[in-house]
């Protein structure tokens, strides 16, 4: 890839990627590379593999990696948010992705819930994705 082609319009960062299907059409690979066009260098390249149902999660992982590489800070795209939903007389704890998708009730009681017992982060399940670094030279 010739990075100079992308700098003519004043670009500073380039994210390039592709999605490819495996022999099982429900499994995919998502590959991306992030380039610094000003310094003309490759910042990071990774590949995620998993079920096509996880493509949204893969995109969020890529977004987090871009934020990390550009700012040095962790991104929030894979963050879960916990909040209280009032349902009649009861209050239930619910979680969602940072953007409001994948809403999941944590409690389902008929009484008021004031705070979660324990730590929600301690209940994380392992990621169903596999990830690998991809070196590249320019």
C-alpha positions in Angstrom: 0.0 0.0 0.0 1.4 3.4 -0.9 0.6 5.7 2.0 1.3 8.9 0.0 -1.9 8.2 -2.0 -3.9 8.9 1.2 -2.1 12.0 2.4 -3.1 14.2 -0.6 -6.4 15.1 1.1 -4.8 16.0 4.3 -5.4 12.6 6.1 -3.3 11.8 9.1 -4.5 8.4 10.1 -5.6 5.5 7.9 -7.6 2.5 9.0 -7.7 -0.3 6.4 -9.4 -3.6 6.9 -11.3 -6.5 5.4 -13.8 -9.2 6.4 -13.4 -12.7 5.0 -15.6 -15.8 5.4 -14.2 -19.2 6.4 -15.3 -22.5 5.0 -18.2 -22.4 7.5 -20.1 -19.2 6.4 -21.0 -18.5 10.0 -17.3 -18.0 10.9 -15.4 -14.9 9.8 -12.0 -13.2 10.1 -11.8 -9.4 10.5 -8.3 -8.0 9.7 -7.3 -4.4 10.2 -4.2 -2.2 9.9 -3.8 1.3 11.3 -1.3 3.7 9.7 0.1 7.0 10.8 0.2 8.9 7.5 2.2 11.8 8.8 5.1 9.6 10.1 4.5 7.1 7.3 4.5 4.1 9.7 2.3 1.1 10.6 0.9 1.5 14.1 -0.9 -1.8 14.6 -2.4 -4.7 12.7 -4.7 -7.4 14.2 -7.0 -10.1 13.1 -10.1 -11.3 15.0 -11.8 -14.6 14.2 -15.1 -15.8 15.4 -18.8 -16.2 14.6 -20.4 -13.7 12.2 -22.8 -12.9 15.1 -19.8 -11.3 16.9 -19.0 -8.8 14.1 -20.3 -5.9 16.1 -18.1 -6.9 19.1 -15.1 -7.2 16.7 -15.8 -3.7 15.4 -15.9 -2.3 18.9 -12.6 -4.0 19.7 -11.1 -2.4 16.6 -12.5 1.0 17.6 -10.9 0.6 21.1 -7.6 -0.3 19.5 -7.7 2.8 17.3 -8.4 5.0 20.3 -5.6 3.4 22.2 -3.1 3.9 19.4 -4.1 7.5 18.6 -4.6 8.8 22.1 -2.7 6.4 24.4 -6.0 5.9 26.4 -8.2 2.8 26.4 -11.3 3.2 24.3 -14.9 2.8 25.7 -16.4 0.8 22.9 -16.3 -2.6 24.7 -17.5 -1.0 28.0 -20.6 -2.2 29.7 -22.9 0.2 31.6 -25.0 -0.7 34.6 -28.1 1.3 35.4 -31.3 1.0 37.3 -34.7 0.7 35.5 -37.8 1.6 37.4 -40.6 -0.9 36.7 -43.7 0.0 38.7 -42.8 -0.3 42.4 -39.5 -2.2 41.7 -36.2 -1.1 40.5 -34.1 -3.6 38.4 -30.4 -3.5 37.6 -29.7 -3.7 33.9 -26.5 -3.7 31.8 -26.0 -2.6 28.2 -23.1 -1.9 25.8 -21.7 1.6 25.9 -24.0 2.6 23.0 -27.2 1.2 24.6 -27.3 -2.0 22.6 -27.4 -5.6 24.1 -29.6 -4.7 27.0 -29.6 -7.4 29.7 -31.4 -7.5 33.0 -29.2 -8.4 35.9 -31.9 -8.6 38.6 -35.5 -9.7 38.2 -37.1 -9.2 41.5 -40.5 -7.8 42.4 -39.0 -5.6 45.0 -36.8 -2.6 45.0 -33.1 -3.1 44.2 -30.8 -0.4 45.4 -27.4 -1.6 44.4 -25.8 -4.7 42.9 -24.3 -7.3 45.3 -20.7 -7.9 44.3 -18.9 -6.5 41.3 -20.3 -6.7 37.9 -16.9 -6.8 36.3 -16.0 -9.9 38.3 -18.7 -11.8 36.3 -17.1 -11.3 32.9 -17.0 -14.3 30.6 -14.0 -14.9 28.4 -14.2 -13.4 25.0 -15.3 -15.9 22.3 -12.9 -14.1 19.8 -9.4 -15.0 19.0 -7.0 -12.2 18.3 -3.6 -12.0 16.8 -1.0 -9.3 16.0 -0.1 -8.8 12.4 3.3 -7.3 11.6 3.7 -5.3 8.4 6.4 -3.3 6.9 6.0 -0.3 4.7 
